[in-house]
Amino acid sequence: MVLFDDGKLSGYICDEQRRMFVQEATNDKNK
């Protein structure tokens, strides 16, 4: 994973990761 010094970019990436993580956790619960 590429890390950016730009706060906006890193924050955006963190939001995307969090969204993906939540989606995976929800999928696991529904199985």
Residue pairs with C-beta under 8 A, 6 or more apart in sequence:
1 13
3 10
4 10
4 13
